[in-house]
């Protein structure tokens, strides 16, 4: 199992103070900065583009930036985010006409590649793509909005994905996004996740350091 990473989603941050907010969660112990990129086409919302990624890099953010593309088509924005300083770029396989080509494009651009699975999307997309994937992201809510409740059936899907990773022998991170909180992160870790996206649970808390510390304590309790 890989080292556990906490990835605050800036979707829940105060955008009027975004640079300060990102600095604060990283100082509080976060490992990644998570971008939820929505296009009002693949999902019913519109959020942020590559310029925000580039602005945070210019602000001085050096931590890995983890970009989750909820967009279609995928390739152009993937290239733009890579140029803007992204570290990981993940997309929904059904949003790309050629997922294999898109994964290779992301790696060729110098980033780590990832596939994202909605609650009802089968993991069978991985059958012929495991060797091109650096991250598997399971959505534990339906994409498009922050603040939703965790879908419990994701736990079984996480366990299945963890088994697939172990069987493959590949070095692949297993990320979960949606409704992750202090009171359920231990069960999520126990199911097999090693990368945890949390938006409102962190940015909605008064003390970022205390919340992230509590999350790590819950994870440590099942390791």
C-alpha positions as CSV (number, residue, x, y, z in Angstrom):
1,X,0.0,0.0,0.0
2,X,1.3,3.5,-0.9
3,X,1.7,6.3,1.6
4,X,-1.7,7.9,2.4
5,X,-2.3,11.3,0.9
6,X,-4.9,13.9,1.8
7,X,-6.1,16.1,-1.1
8,X,-8.3,19.1,-0.2
9,X,-10.6,20.1,-3.1
10,X,-10.4,23.8,-3.8
11,X,-14.0,23.6,-5.0
12,X,-15.0,24.3,-1.4
13,X,-12.3,27.0,-0.8
14,X,-12.9,30.8,-0.6
15,X,-12.1,31.8,-4.2
16,X,-11.6,35.4,-3.2
17,X,-8.6,34.2,-1.2
18,X,-7.6,31.1,-3.1
19,X,-3.8,31.5,-2.8
20,X,-4.0,32.0,0.9
21,X,-6.5,29.1,1.3
22,X,-4.2,26.7,-0.6
23,X,-1.2,27.8,1.4
24,X,-3.2,27.2,4.6
25,X,-4.2,23.7,3.9
26,X,-0.8,22.7,2.7
27,X,0.7,24.2,5.9
28,X,-1.9,22.2,7.8
29,X,-0.5,18.9,6.4
30,X,-2.3,18.3,3.0
31,X,-0.3,16.4,0.4
32,X,-2.1,17.4,-2.9
33,X,-4.2,20.2,-4.2
34,X,-7.3,18.8,-5.9
35,X,-9.0,20.5,-8.8
36,X,-12.6,19.7,-9.7
37,X,-12.9,20.9,-13.3
38,X,-16.5,21.0,-14.6
39,X,-17.6,22.2,-18.0
40,X,-21.4,22.6,-17.7
41,X,-21.6,19.9,-20.4
42,X,-20.3,16.6,-19.1
43,X,-21.6,17.6,-15.7
44,X,-24.2,20.3,-14.7
45,X,-21.8,22.9,-13.3
46,X,-19.0,25.2,-14.4
47,X,-15.9,25.7,-12.3
48,X,-12.3,26.4,-13.1
49,X,-9.8,26.2,-16.0
50,X,-6.1,26.0,-16.5
51,X,-5.5,29.7,-15.7
52,X,-6.3,28.9,-12.0
53,X,-3.7,26.2,-12.0
54,X,-1.1,28.5,-13.6
55,X,-2.0,31.3,-11.1
56,X,-1.4,29.0,-8.1
57,X,2.0,27.9,-9.5
58,X,2.9,31.6,-10.0
59,X,1.7,32.2,-6.4
60,X,4.3,29.8,-5.3
61,X,2.4,26.5,-4.7
62,X,4.9,23.7,-5.3
63,X,2.8,20.8,-4.0
64,X,1.4,18.3,-6.6
65,X,-1.8,19.5,-8.3
66,X,-4.3,16.8,-8.9
67,X,-6.7,17.7,-11.7
68,X,-10.0,15.8,-12.1
69,X,-11.5,16.6,-15.5
70,X,-15.3,16.4,-15.6
71,X,-15.3,17.6,-19.2
72,X,-15.9,16.4,-22.8
73,X,-13.9,16.4,-25.0
74,X,-10.9,15.7,-22.9
75,X,-7.7,16.0,-24.8
76,X,-7.4,19.8,-25.3
77,X,-8.0,20.6,-21.7
78,X,-5.6,17.8,-20.6
79,X,-2.8,19.4,-22.6
80,X,-3.7,22.9,-21.3
81,X,-3.6,21.8,-17.7
82,X,-0.3,20.0,-18.2
83,X,1.2,23.2,-19.6
84,X,-0.3,25.1,-16.7
85,X,1.6,23.0,-14.1
86,X,-0.7,20.0,-13.2
87,X,0.9,16.9,-11.7
88,X,-1.9,14.4,-12.0
89,X,-4.6,14.6,-14.7
90,X,-7.6,12.2,-14.4
91,X,-10.6,11.9,-16.7
92,X,-13.8,9.9,-17.2
93,X,-13.1,7.2,-19.8
94,X,-16.6,7.5,-21.3
95,X,-15.9,11.2,-21.9
96,X,-13.0,10.5,-24.3
97,X,-13.4,8.9,-27.7
98,X,-10.1,7.1,-27.3
99,X,-9.2,6.6,-23.6
100,X,-5.9,4.8,-24.4
101,X,-4.7,7.7,-26.5
102,X,-5.8,10.3,-23.9
103,X,-3.9,8.5,-21.2
104,X,-0.7,8.4,-23.3
105,X,-1.2,12.1,-24.2
106,X,-1.2,13.0,-20.5
107,X,1.9,11.0,-19.8
108,X,3.7,12.4,-22.9
109,X,2.9,15.9,-21.5
110,X,4.9,15.0,-18.4
111,X,2.0,14.3,-16.0
112,X,0.7,11.2,-14.2
113,X,-2.5,9.8,-15.8
114,X,-5.7,8.8,-14.2
115,X,-9.1,7.3,-14.9
116,X,-12.2,8.3,-13.0
117,X,-15.2,6.0,-12.4
118,X,-18.7,7.4,-11.6
119,X,-20.8,5.3,-9.1
120,X,-22.5,3.4,-11.9
121,X,-19.4,3.1,-14.2
122,X,-17.9,-0.4,-14.3
123,X,-14.2,-1.0,-13.6
124,X,-14.0,-3.1,-16.8
125,X,-12.6,-0.1,-18.6
126,X,-9.4,-1.0,-16.8
127,X,-9.1,-4.4,-18.5
128,X,-6.8,-3.1,-21.2
129,X,-5.6,0.1,-19.7
130,X,-3.9,-0.7,-16.4
131,X,-0.4,-0.3,-17.8
132,X,-1.2,3.3,-18.7
133,X,-2.8,4.4,-15.5
134,X,-1.1,6.0,-12.5
135,X,-4.2,6.9,-10.6
136,X,-7.7,5.3,-10.3
137,X,-10.3,7.7,-8.9
138,X,-13.6,6.3,-7.6
139,X,-16.4,8.8,-7.3
140,X,-18.4,8.2,-4.1
141,X,-21.0,10.8,-5.2
142,X,-22.4,11.6,-8.6
143,X,-20.2,14.3,-10.1
144,X,-21.2,17.9,-10.6
145,X,-21.7,19.4,-7.1
146,X,-19.8,19.6,-3.8
147,X,-21.2,18.7,-0.4
148,X,-23.0,15.5,-1.3
149,X,-23.2,12.4,1.0
150,X,-21.0,9.4,0.6
151,X,-22.4,6.5,-1.4
152,X,-21.8,3.4,0.7
153,X,-21.6,0.9,-2.2
154,X,-18.3,2.6,-3.1
155,X,-16.6,0.7,-0.3
156,X,-17.1,-2.6,-2.2
157,X,-15.9,-1.0,-5.4
158,X,-12.8,0.3,-3.7
159,X,-12.0,-3.2,-2.5
160,X,-12.4,-4.6,-6.0
161,X,-10.2,-1.8,-7.4
162,X,-7.5,-2.5,-4.8
163,X,-7.5,-6.2,-5.7
164,X,-7.1,-5.3,-9.4
165,X,-4.1,-3.0,-8.6
166,X,-2.5,-5.7,-6.5
167,X,-3.0,-8.3,-9.2
168,X,-1.6,-6.0,-11.9
169,X,1.7,-5.4,-10.1
170,X,1.6,-1.8,-11.3
171,X,2.2,1.2,-9.1
172,X,-1.2,2.8,-9.1
173,X,-2.8,5.1,-6.5
174,X,-6.4,4.5,-5.5
175,X,-8.2,7.8,-4.9
176,X,-11.8,8.4,-3.6
177,X,-13.8,11.7,-4.0
178,X,-17.1,12.6,-2.6
179,X,-18.5,12.9,1.0
180,X,-15.2,12.0,2.6
181,X,-15.2,13.1,6.2
182,X,-13.4,12.4,9.5
183,X,-16.2,10.0,10.6
184,X,-15.9,7.8,7.5
185,X,-12.4,8.1,6.2
186,X,-11.2,5.1,8.3
187,X,-13.7,2.8,6.6
188,X,-12.7,4.2,3.2
189,X,-9.0,3.6,4.0
190,X,-9.8,0.1,5.2
191,X,-11.6,-0.7,1.9
192,X,-8.4,0.1,0.0
193,X,-8.1,3.8,-0.8
194,X,-4.7,5.6,-0.3
195,X,-5.6,9.1,-1.6
196,X,-8.5,11.0,-0.1
197,X,-10.2,14.0,-1.6
198,X,-12.1,16.2,0.9
199,X,-13.7,19.6,0.1
200,X,-16.3,20.9,2.5
201,X,-15.0,18.6,5.3
202,X,-11.7,20.5,5.3
203,X,-12.5,24.0,4.0
204,X,-15.7,24.1,6.0
205,X,-13.9,23.4,9.2
206,X,-12.6,26.1,11.5
207,X,-9.2,24.5,12.0
208,X,-7.6,22.9,8.9
209,X,-4.7,21.4,10.9
210,X,-7.0,19.8,13.4
211,X,-9.3,18.3,10.8
212,X,-6.4,16.9,8.6
213,X,-4.8,15.5,11.8
214,X,-8.0,13.8,12.8
215,X,-8.3,12.3,9.3
216,X,-4.8,10.9,9.5
217,X,-5.5,9.5,12.9
218,X,-8.6,7.7,11.6
219,X,-6.6,6.3,8.7
220,X,-3.7,5.2,11.0
221,X,-6.3,3.3,13.1
222,X,-7.0,0.8,10.3
223,X,-3.5,0.4,8.9
